[in-house]
Amino acid sequence: MNKDFWTAGWTARWFSRGVSLLASPVTAPLNSWRRLPNLAKYTLYTRVSLQAIPVVLLSAYFLGIVANAGTLNPSFVWLLGFSVILLIVTVLVYEYQPSLNSHPRRSVQPFFFTGLVLNVLGVVVSVVLQLPALNSSESTRATALIFTLTCVFLLSIAYIPWMNYRWVWLIAMSAVLWWTSTTTDYLSALWVVIPPLMAGTVRLSVWTVDVMKEVERSRELEASLRVTEERLRFAQELHDTLGQHLAAMSVKSELALALAKRGDDRLENELRELQKLTRTSMSEMRDVVSGYRTVNLATEIEGAKSLLADAHIHLSVIGTTSQVSPAHRELCAWLVREATTNILRHSDATDVTLTLSSTEVRMDNNGVNKDIGRLSGLSALRTRAESAGMTLIVSREDDQFSVRMLINAPANTPADTPAEKEA
């Protein structure tokens, strides 16, 4: 029984491999197609469609001539062979045309100029053979007419759409078809329309590919901007989080050093607070990395009171947090944090006033007696405020420095004070 089981399993496995091998000519292209990006799929579809147009139309045209002719003269055989060469070059022109590819490939110029020269020479020679002065035979003139139509068609669909002065070329091709036309009714007018119709079809296809490329570039740019925006957000939050805590640690370290020199009993308490602040900084830094950190306005005000008190700076609070709309409290909390950090770093303030209301949150201090430089934290906060429909105003007058967050401020609110330009 075990032998029969292993034999059946071996047979099924090899049968499956055989079926996969036989089906690979069909499944391999399908799998390759599925793995292609959308832009590559669209450009490939457009390119193959344009390549198929001359192949299908000229093949049907020549097959119809062969079926009606019965016997083929040598000149027509030469014409058929040369037309196949022109058709192969045309397919290669489409294949390597940059505007029909989603990624760079080998240069199309050798194929383009070769095909252009051969087709133009073909038009010139075939037109000359049809001149009445040459008294060419009827079969020669018929063959020349067929070759004229072939070359004009290929020029219109594969070369002229990418050339300068394409309208001049199209008028010339239409004139050639008009002159070589053997009819005088509406069919001759139909022949004249063929070159611009073919060129217009190709240009429309190229335009759609260009639109798809622009869409793809826009998506890539949007993705890149999102990554950059997230990096900036992370950097700003890291700055906002560690900036205040590092400033507070510096103040507490100086205080602890002073207490240690005096042998003050409060040293142990300050060291414990410093240790607590260090742990809080580490915790908030982990929250920043995780992306879950939020700030609370009431908590930030209490923290600002404690930090400023340690630096012997008095903070007066006018109003309550309940007066600030819940939707705006987080940004206002960031304002309190950033302003407190800047006071500790850049000022010699002794008195700070925080005003809370339904229309603005304002923080003033009296300790600016030197150049404060560029306050990058406030610049980033201004950008966030503008995106939320709020306005951040920074102003300085003598030793007074003020930071205001206007809630739902009018668009024409002045915000170009000298200090703000520095911020």
C-alpha positions, 0 to 999 in steps of 0.5 A: 500500500505504501508503495502504491501511495508513493507511486501515485504521489510521484506520478501526480507531481511529475504530471503537474510539472509537465502541465506547468511546462506546457502552459508556461508560454501562456502563464509566464507572460501573464505573470509578468504582466501582473507584476508590472506597475500600472504605468508600465502596463499602460505604456506597453498596451499603447505601444503594442497597439500602435505597433499593431496598426501598421502591421495589421493594415498593411498586411491586409492591404497587401494580401488583398492585392495578392488575392486580386492580382493572381500572378505577381510581377517581379517589381511587386515582389521587390516592393513587398520585400522592401515594405517588410523592411520598412515595417520592421524599422517602424516597429522598432521606432515605436518600441524604443520611442521614449514617450511610449516607454515608462523607463529609459531604453536604448536610443531610438535615433538610429532606427528613427533616422534610418526609417525616415530616410528610407520612407522619404526616398521611397516617396520621392522615387515612387512619385518620380516613377509615376510622372507622365514624362517617363512613360512608365508601364502600367504595372510599374505605375501601379506598383509605384502608387502602392509604394507611395501609399505605403511610405506616406502611411508609415511616415504619417503614423510613425515619424511625423508625429515626433518631428518639428514642423509636423503640419508642413510634413502632413500637408506635403503628404496629403498633397502627394496622395492628392496628386497620385489619386486616380479618382476625382470624387470624394474618395480622393478627399478621403485619401487626403485626410489619412495623414493628419488622421494617423498623426493625430491618433498617435499624438493623442495616444502619446498625450494620454501616456504623458498624462499617466506619467504626470499622474505617476510622478505626482503620486511619487512626489506626494509620497516623498512629501509625506515622508518628508513631512513625517520626518519634519514632524518627528524632528519638531516633536523631538525638539519640543519634547526634549527642549523643555526638559533639557532646559529644566534639567539644566536649571535643576542641575544648577540649583542642585549644585548650588545646594550641594555647595551650601550643604542644603538639606533640599539637595536630595529632593532636587535630585529626586525631581531631576531623576523624575524629570529624566524618566519623564523625558525618556518616556515622552521620547518613546511616545514620540517614536511611537507617535502617540504623544499628546499634550494637555493645556492644564498639565503644561501650565502646571509644568510651566509654573514649576519650571519657572518657579525653580528658575525664580520666575513668577508666573501669573495666570489670567483666565482658565483652560475651560475658556479655550475651545477643546479643539484648540487646547493642544496647540495652545499647550504647545505654545505654553511649552515652547514659550516656557522653554524660550524663557528659560533659554533666552531671557532673564525674566522675573515675571511672566503673565499667561492670559487665557481666553476664548479668542487668544492665549498670550504669554508675556515676559519682561526679561528680553535684554539681548538678541534672542536670535531665530526661534525655530520652535515658534516658526514650526508652531506658526506653521501648525497654527496656520494649518489649523486656522489660527495665527501666531504673533510674536512681538517685542518692545524694549525688554517686553516679549510677547507670544500670542495665539489668536484663535479663529483669527481673521486672515488680515490680522497683522503679524509682521512685527520685527520680533516675529520676523526673527522667529 
